[in-house]
Amino acid sequence: MTREFPVIETERLVLRRITEADAGSVLSYLSDEDVMRYYGLSPFQTIDDALAEIDWYDKIFSEETGIRWGITIKGQDEVIGSCGFHRMVSQHHRSEIGFELSKTYWGQGFASEAVSTILNYGFEHLHLNRIEALIEPANLSSQKLVIKHGFLKEGLLRSYEYTRGKFDDLFMYSLLKRDFIIL
């Protein structure tokens, strides 16, 4: 992975590094129960929660185990969500994908546009061969999004994560480089 954080532009978006200056924006959408329902964490309460999340983004980038972009609309600098890769295992050329978006921007195609762009980046620049998405069965919108981008459901991981006081089942979806089609 390159040491300089890559900035990526799409038709409507700029994907960029999230910094401490973005903590207010991050807190704004990650404090929303609807946004956090399938995130695996409780809704954020304080600016320190947002700063800890941003620290994690910096840590996975510096350790080369992931990369997380802030999603901004071109011409505006406010972070409205994030997307990226985590649990990257370079020796096996695989990673998990994650994404979330402020509820204000749901249903406008922004998440799909961002995901399409980072999938391409993952296969072309990070040399990934396999990208996985672990999604709770009730999270139908995320399942729909990854299926739209060519992911295949591989199965159910029973009680795979313990989050927010309960065990969660997760569907395992994957996309292989050979099956990737830019939309």
C-alpha positions in Angstrom: 0.0 0.0 0.0 1.2 3.5 -0.8 2.3 5.6 2.2 0.5 8.7 0.8 -3.2 8.6 1.4 -5.0 8.3 -2.0 -7.7 10.8 -2.8 -10.3 9.5 -5.3 -12.8 11.5 -7.3 -15.9 10.1 -8.8 -18.7 11.8 -10.8 -20.3 13.3 -7.6 -17.9 12.4 -4.8 -14.4 13.0 -3.4 -13.1 10.1 -1.2 -10.4 11.4 1.1 -8.6 10.9 4.4 -10.7 11.6 7.5 -8.9 13.8 10.0 -9.5 15.1 13.5 -11.1 18.2 11.9 -13.9 15.9 10.7 -14.8 14.6 14.2 -18.0 16.7 14.4 -19.2 15.3 11.1 -18.3 11.8 12.0 -20.1 12.2 15.4 -23.1 13.6 13.6 -23.8 10.4 11.5 -22.4 7.8 13.9 -24.6 9.0 16.7 -27.7 8.1 14.6 -29.3 4.8 15.8 -30.4 4.0 12.3 -26.9 4.4 10.8 -25.4 2.4 13.7 -28.0 -0.4 13.7 -25.7 -2.8 11.8 -22.4 -1.1 12.5 -21.4 -3.4 15.5 -21.1 -0.5 17.9 -23.5 1.6 20.0 -24.3 5.0 18.6 -21.5 7.5 19.4 -22.2 9.9 22.3 -19.2 12.2 22.4 -16.6 13.8 20.2 -14.1 11.4 21.9 -16.0 8.5 20.4 -15.5 10.0 16.9 -11.9 10.8 17.6 -11.3 7.2 18.6 -12.8 6.0 15.4 -10.6 8.4 13.4 -7.6 7.1 15.3 -8.6 3.5 14.3 -8.8 4.7 10.6 -5.2 6.1 10.9 -4.0 3.0 12.7 -5.2 0.5 10.0 -3.7 2.7 7.3 -0.3 3.0 9.0 -0.2 -0.7 9.8 -1.3 -1.5 6.2 -4.2 -3.7 7.4 -6.8 -1.4 5.9 -7.8 2.0 4.5 -10.9 4.1 5.2 -12.0 7.0 3.1 -14.3 9.8 4.1 -17.1 10.3 1.6 -17.7 13.9 0.6 -19.8 15.5 -2.1 -17.8 17.4 -4.7 -17.6 21.1 -3.8 -18.4 20.4 -0.1 -15.9 19.2 2.4 -18.2 17.7 5.0 -17.7 14.0 5.6 -21.1 12.3 5.1 -20.0 8.7 5.5 -17.0 6.4 5.1 -16.0 3.4 3.2 -13.0 1.2 2.9 -11.2 -2.0 3.7 -10.2 -3.6 7.0 -8.8 -6.9 8.1 -6.6 -6.8 5.0 -4.4 -9.9 4.7 -1.8 -9.0 2.0 -0.3 -12.5 1.9 -3.7 -13.9 0.9 -4.8 -10.8 -1.2 -8.0 -10.4 0.6 -9.9 -7.9 2.7 -13.3 -7.0 4.2 -15.2 -4.0 2.9 -17.2 -1.7 5.1 -19.3 1.4 4.4 -21.9 3.7 6.1 -23.6 6.9 5.1 -25.4 9.6 6.9 -29.2 8.9 6.8 -29.7 12.3 5.1 -28.0 10.9 2.0 -29.6 7.4 1.8 -31.4 6.4 -1.4 -29.4 8.8 -3.7 -26.8 6.3 -5.0 -23.9 7.8 -3.1 -23.0 4.5 -1.2 -23.1 2.6 -4.5 -20.9 5.1 -6.2 -18.4 5.0 -3.4 -18.4 1.2 -3.2 -17.9 0.8 -6.9 -14.9 3.1 -6.8 -13.2 1.5 -3.9 -13.8 -2.0 -5.3 -11.9 -1.0 -8.4 -9.2 0.6 -6.2 -8.9 -2.6 -4.1 -8.5 -4.9 -7.1 -6.2 -2.5 -9.1 -4.1 -0.8 -6.6 -4.1 -3.0 -3.5 -3.8 -6.1 -5.6 -6.7 -7.8 -3.8 -8.1 -11.0 -5.2 -11.0 -11.4 -2.8 -13.1 -8.8 -1.1 -15.5 -10.0 1.6 -18.6 -8.3 3.0 -20.0 -9.6 6.4 -23.6 -8.4 6.7 -26.3 -9.0 9.3 -29.3 -10.9 7.8 -31.7 -8.0 8.6 -29.5 -5.4 6.8 -31.3 -5.8 3.5 -30.1 -2.5 1.9 -26.4 -3.5 2.3 -27.1 -6.9 1.0 -28.8 -5.4 -2.0 -25.9 -3.0 -2.6 -23.2 -5.7 -2.6 -25.3 -8.0 -4.8 -25.6 -5.2 -7.3 -21.8 -5.0 -7.4 -21.4 -8.7 -8.1 -20.9 -10.2 -4.6 -22.1 -13.8 -4.1 -23.6 -15.0 -0.8 -21.4 -17.8 0.5 -23.2 -18.7 3.6 -24.2 -17.8 7.2 -21.7 -17.4 9.9 -23.7 -18.3 13.0 -23.2 -16.1 16.2 -20.1 -14.7 14.5 -19.8 -11.5 16.4 -20.8 -10.4 19.9 -21.9 -6.7 19.6 -24.1 -4.5 21.7 -24.9 -7.3 24.2 -25.9 -10.0 21.8 -24.5 -12.6 19.3 -25.0 -11.7 15.7 -25.3 -14.0 12.7 -23.6 -12.6 9.6 -23.9 -13.5 6.0 -20.6 -13.9 4.2 -20.5 -12.3 0.7 -17.5 -12.3 -1.5 -16.3 -10.8 -4.8 -13.4 -12.1 -6.7 -11.2 -10.0 -9.0 -12.0 -12.3 -11.9 -15.8 -11.6 -11.4 -15.5 -7.9 -10.9 -17.3 -5.7 -13.5 -17.1 -1.9 -13.2 -20.7 -0.6 -13.2 
